[in-house]
Amino acid sequence: MNSIRVELLQRSLRAHEFAWCGLIPVIGLPFVVAAWVNAMICLRIQRQHPNPARRYVYSALVLSIAGGSLSLIIGIAVVVRLITQLS
C-alpha cells in the first residue's frame, strides 16, 4: 500500500512538471502527451487510494490541454501564413 502511494505522488508531480514543459509551443507536444498519460494513470489509481497531490493531477490536465491548444493554434497560424504567402 505504501509503495502505491509513493508511486502516485511521484506520477502526480511528474505529470505536473511535464505539463509546464508542454506550454512551450510545438516543442512541448511530447511533454503534453506524457503529462496527459501520467495524469490519466493517476486518476485511475486515485479511485482506489487517496492522493494528497490530486491538485497537481488536475492542474496537469488543465495545463496539458492549454499547451496542446496553444501548439495547435500556432501550428495552424503557421500553415495559414505559409499558404497565403505561396498564393
TIRO-2110 file (N, C-alpha, C; in Angstrom, 1 decimal):
// TIRO-2110
0.8, -1.2, 0.0, N, 1, A
0.0, 0.0, 0.0, CA, 1, A
0.9, 1.2, 0.0, C, 1, A
1.9, 1.2, 0.7, N, 2, A
2.8, 2.4, 0.9, CA, 2, A
3.5, 2.7, -0.5, C, 2, A
3.9, 1.7, -1.2, N, 3, A
4.6, 1.9, -2.4, CA, 3, A
3.7, 2.5, -3.5, C, 3, A
2.4, 2.1, -3.4, N, 4, A
1.4, 2.6, -4.4, CA, 4, A
1.2, 4.1, -4.1, C, 4, A
1.2, 4.5, -2.9, N, 5, A
1.1, 6.0, -2.6, CA, 5, A
2.3, 6.8, -3.0, C, 5, A
3.5, 6.2, -2.9, N, 6, A
4.7, 6.9, -3.3, CA, 6, A
4.7, 7.0, -4.8, C, 6, A
4.3, 5.9, -5.5, N, 7, A
4.2, 6.0, -7.0, CA, 7, A
3.2, 7.0, -7.4, C, 7, A
2.1, 7.1, -6.7, N, 8, A
1.0, 8.0, -7.1, CA, 8, A
1.5, 9.5, -6.9, C, 8, A
2.2, 9.7, -5.8, N, 9, A
2.8, 11.1, -5.6, CA, 9, A
3.8, 11.4, -6.7, C, 9, A
4.7, 10.5, -7.0, N, 10, A
5.7, 10.7, -8.0, CA, 10, A
5.1, 11.0, -9.4, C, 10, A
4.1, 10.2, -9.7, N, 11, A
3.4, 10.4, -11.0, CA, 11, A
2.7, 11.7, -11.1, C, 11, A
2.1, 12.1, -10.0, N, 12, A
1.3, 13.4, -9.9, CA, 12, A
2.3, 14.5, -10.1, C, 12, A
3.4, 14.5, -9.4, N, 13, A
4.4, 15.6, -9.6, CA, 13, A
5.0, 15.6, -11.0, C, 13, A
5.3, 14.4, -11.5, N, 14, A
5.9, 14.3, -12.9, CA, 14, A
4.9, 14.8, -13.9, C, 14, A
3.6, 14.5, -13.8, N, 15, A
2.6, 15.0, -14.7, CA, 15, A
2.5, 16.5, -14.7, C, 15, A
2.6, 17.0, -13.5, N, 16, A
2.6, 18.5, -13.3, CA, 16, A
3.8, 19.2, -14.0, C, 16, A
5.0, 18.6, -13.8, N, 17, A
6.2, 19.1, -14.4, CA, 17, A
6.1, 19.0, -15.9, C, 17, A
5.7, 17.9, -16.4, N, 18, A
5.6, 17.7, -17.9, CA, 18, A
4.6, 18.7, -18.5, C, 18, A
3.5, 18.9, -17.7, N, 19, A
2.5, 19.9, -18.2, CA, 19, A
3.1, 21.3, -18.4, C, 19, A
3.9, 21.7, -17.4, N, 20, A
4.5, 23.0, -17.5, CA, 20, A
5.4, 23.1, -18.7, C, 20, A
6.2, 22.0, -18.9, N, 21, A
7.1, 22.0, -20.1, CA, 21, A
6.3, 21.9, -21.4, C, 21, A
5.1, 21.4, -21.3, N, 22, A
4.2, 21.3, -22.5, CA, 22, A
3.7, 22.7, -23.0, C, 22, A
3.8, 23.7, -22.2, N, 23, A
3.4, 25.0, -22.6, CA, 23, A
4.3, 25.7, -23.7, C, 23, A
5.4, 25.1, -23.9, N, 24, A
6.3, 25.6, -25.0, CA, 24, A
5.7, 25.2, -26.3, C, 24, A
5.4, 26.2, -27.1, N, 25, A
4.7, 25.8, -28.4, CA, 25, A
5.5, 24.8, -29.3, C, 25, A
4.8, 23.9, -29.8, N, 26, A
5.2, 22.9, -30.8, CA, 26, A
6.2, 21.9, -30.2, C, 26, A
7.3, 22.4, -29.6, N, 27, A
8.3, 21.6, -29.0, CA, 27, A
7.8, 20.8, -27.8, C, 27, A
6.8, 21.4, -27.1, N, 28, A
6.2, 20.8, -25.9, CA, 28, A
5.2, 19.7, -26.1, C, 28, A
4.9, 19.4, -27.4, N, 29, A
3.9, 18.4, -27.6, CA, 29, A
4.2, 17.0, -27.0, C, 29, A
5.4, 16.5, -27.0, N, 30, A
5.7, 15.3, -26.4, CA, 30, A
5.5, 15.4, -24.8, C, 30, A
5.7, 16.5, -24.3, N, 31, A
5.5, 16.7, -22.8, CA, 31, A
4.0, 16.8, -22.5, C, 31, A
3.2, 17.3, -23.4, N, 32, A
1.8, 17.3, -23.2, CA, 32, A
1.3, 15.9, -23.2, C, 32, A
1.7, 15.1, -24.1, N, 33, A
1.3, 13.7, -24.2, CA, 33, A
1.7, 12.9, -22.9, C, 33, A
2.9, 13.2, -22.5, N, 34, A
3.4, 12.5, -21.3, CA, 34, A
2.7, 13.0, -20.0, C, 34, A
2.4, 14.2, -20.0, N, 35, A
1.6, 14.8, -18.8, CA, 35, A
0.2, 14.2, -18.8, C, 35, A
-0.4, 14.1, -20.0, N, 36, A
-1.8, 13.6, -20.1, CA, 36, A
-1.8, 12.1, -19.7, C, 36, A
-0.9, 11.3, -20.1, N, 37, A
-0.8, 9.9, -19.8, CA, 37, A
-0.6, 9.7, -18.3, C, 37, A
0.3, 10.4, -17.7, N, 38, A
0.6, 10.3, -16.3, CA, 38, A
-0.6, 10.7, -15.5, C, 38, A
-1.3, 11.8, -15.9, N, 39, A
-2.5, 12.3, -15.2, CA, 39, A
-3.6, 11.2, -15.2, C, 39, A
-3.8, 10.6, -16.4, N, 40, A
-4.8, 9.6, -16.5, CA, 40, A
-4.5, 8.4, -15.7, C, 40, A
-3.3, 8.0, -15.6, N, 41, A
-2.9, 6.9, -14.7, CA, 41, A
-3.2, 7.2, -13.3, C, 41, A
-2.8, 8.5, -12.9, N, 42, A
-3.1, 8.9, -11.5, CA, 42, A
-4.6, 8.9, -11.2, C, 42, A
-5.4, 9.4, -12.1, N, 43, A
-6.8, 9.4, -11.9, CA, 43, A
-7.3, 8.0, -11.7, C, 43, A
-6.8, 7.0, -12.5, N, 44, A
-7.3, 5.7, -12.3, CA, 44, A
-6.9, 5.1, -10.9, C, 44, A
-5.6, 5.4, -10.5, N, 45, A
-5.2, 4.9, -9.2, CA, 45, A
-5.9, 5.6, -8.1, C, 45, A
-6.2, 6.9, -8.3, N, 46, A
-6.9, 7.7, -7.3, CA, 46, A
-8.2, 7.2, -6.9, C, 46, A
-8.9, 6.4, -7.7, N, 47, A
-10.2, 5.9, -7.4, CA, 47, A
-10.1, 4.9, -6.2, C, 47, A
-8.9, 4.2, -6.1, N, 48, A
-8.8, 3.2, -5.0, CA, 48, A
-8.0, 3.7, -3.8, C, 48, A
-7.1, 4.6, -4.1, N, 49, A
-6.2, 5.1, -3.0, CA, 49, A
-6.3, 6.6, -2.9, C, 49, A
-6.3, 7.2, -1.7, N, 50, A
-6.3, 8.6, -1.6, CA, 50, A
-5.0, 9.3, -2.2, C, 50, A
-5.1, 10.4, -2.8, N, 51, A
-4.0, 11.1, -3.4, CA, 51, A
-3.9, 12.5, -2.8, C, 51, A
-2.9, 12.7, -1.9, N, 52, A
-2.8, 14.0, -1.4, CA, 52, A
-2.3, 15.1, -2.4, C, 52, A
-1.8, 14.6, -3.6, N, 53, A
-1.3, 15.5, -4.6, CA, 53, A
-2.3, 15.6, -5.8, C, 53, A
-3.6, 15.4, -5.5, N, 54, A
-4.6, 15.4, -6.6, CA, 54, A
-4.7, 16.8, -7.3, C, 54, A
-4.3, 17.8, -6.6, N, 55, A
-4.4, 19.2, -7.2, CA, 55, A
-3.4, 19.2, -8.4, C, 55, A
-2.2, 18.6, -8.2, N, 56, A
-1.2, 18.6, -9.3, CA, 56, A
-1.8, 17.8, -10.5, C, 56, A
-2.5, 16.7, -10.2, N, 57, A
-3.1, 16.0, -11.3, CA, 57, A
-4.1, 16.8, -12.1, C, 57, A
-5.0, 17.5, -11.4, N, 58, A
-5.9, 18.3, -12.1, CA, 58, A
-5.3, 19.5, -12.8, C, 58, A
-4.3, 20.1, -12.2, N, 59, A
-3.6, 21.2, -12.9, CA, 59, A
-2.8, 20.7, -14.1, C, 59, A
-2.3, 19.5, -14.0, N, 60, A
-1.6, 18.9, -15.1, CA, 60, A
-2.5, 18.7, -16.3, C, 60, A
-3.8, 18.3, -16.0, N, 61, A
-4.7, 18.1, -17.1, CA, 61, A
-5.1, 19.4, -17.8, C, 61, A
-5.3, 20.4, -16.9, N, 62, A
-5.6, 21.8, -17.5, CA, 62, A
-4.4, 22.3, -18.3, C, 62, A
-3.2, 22.2, -17.7, N, 63, A
-2.1, 22.8, -18.4, CA, 63, A
-1.8, 22.0, -19.7, C, 63, A
-2.0, 20.7, -19.7, N, 64, A
-1.7, 19.9, -20.9, CA, 64, A
-2.7, 20.3, -22.0, C, 64, A
-4.0, 20.5, -21.6, N, 65, A
-4.9, 20.9, -22.6, CA, 65, A
-4.6, 22.3, -23.2, C, 65, A
-4.1, 23.2, -22.3, N, 66, A
-3.7, 24.5, -22.7, CA, 66, A
-2.5, 24.5, -23.6, C, 66, A
-1.5, 23.7, -23.3, N, 67, A
-0.3, 23.5, -24.1, CA, 67, A
-0.6, 22.9, -25.4, C, 67, A
-1.4, 21.9, -25.5, N, 68, A
-1.8, 21.3, -26.7, CA, 68, A
-2.6, 22.3, -27.6, C, 68, A
-3.5, 23.0, -27.0, N, 69, A
-4.3, 24.0, -27.8, CA, 69, A
-3.4, 25.1, -28.3, C, 69, A
-2.4, 25.6, -27.5, N, 70, A
-1.5, 26.6, -27.9, CA, 70, A
-0.7, 26.1, -29.1, C, 70, A
-0.2, 24.9, -29.0, N, 71, A
0.6, 24.4, -30.1, CA, 71, A
-0.2, 24.2, -31.4, C, 71, A
-1.5, 23.8, -31.2, N, 72, A
-2.4, 23.6, -32.4, CA, 72, A
-2.7, 25.0, -33.0, C, 72, A
-2.9, 26.0, -32.2, N, 73, A
-3.2, 27.3, -32.8, CA, 73, A
-2.0, 27.9, -33.5, C, 73, A
-0.9, 27.7, -32.9, N, 74, A
0.3, 28.3, -33.5, CA, 74, A
0.6, 27.5, -34.8, C, 74, A
0.5, 26.2, -34.8, N, 75, A
0.7, 25.4, -36.0, CA, 75, A
-0.3, 25.8, -37.1, C, 75, A
-1.5, 26.0, -36.8, N, 76, A
-2.5, 26.4, -37.8, CA, 76, A
-2.1, 27.8, -38.3, C, 76, A
-1.7, 28.7, -37.4, N, 77, A
-1.3, 30.0, -37.9, CA, 77, A
-0.1, 30.0, -38.8, C, 77, A
0.8, 29.1, -38.6, N, 78, A
2.0, 29.0, -39.4, CA, 78, A
1.6, 28.4, -40.8, C, 78, A
0.8, 27.4, -40.8, N, 79, A
0.3, 26.8, -42.1, CA, 79, A
-0.5, 27.8, -42.9, C, 79, A
-1.4, 28.6, -42.2, N, 80, A
-2.2, 29.6, -43.0, CA, 80, A
-1.3, 30.6, -43.5, C, 80, A
-0.3, 31.1, -42.7, N, 81, A
0.7, 32.1, -43.2, CA, 81, A
1.5, 31.6, -44.4, C, 81, A
1.9, 30.3, -44.4, N, 82, A
2.6, 29.8, -45.5, CA, 82, A
1.8, 29.7, -46.7, C, 82, A
0.5, 29.3, -46.6, N, 83, A
-0.4, 29.1, -47.7, CA, 83, A
-0.6, 30.5, -48.3, C, 83, A
-0.9, 31.5, -47.5, N, 84, A
-1.1, 32.9, -48.0, CA, 84, A
0.1, 33.4, -48.7, C, 84, A
1.3, 33.1, -48.3, N, 85, A
2.5, 33.6, -48.9, CA, 85, A
2.8, 32.9, -50.2, C, 85, A
2.4, 31.7, -50.3, N, 86, A
2.6, 30.9, -51.6, CA, 86, A
1.6, 31.3, -52.7, C, 86, A
0.4, 31.8, -52.3, N, 87, A
-0.6, 32.2, -53.3, CA, 87, A
-0.3, 33.5, -53.9, C, 87, A
END
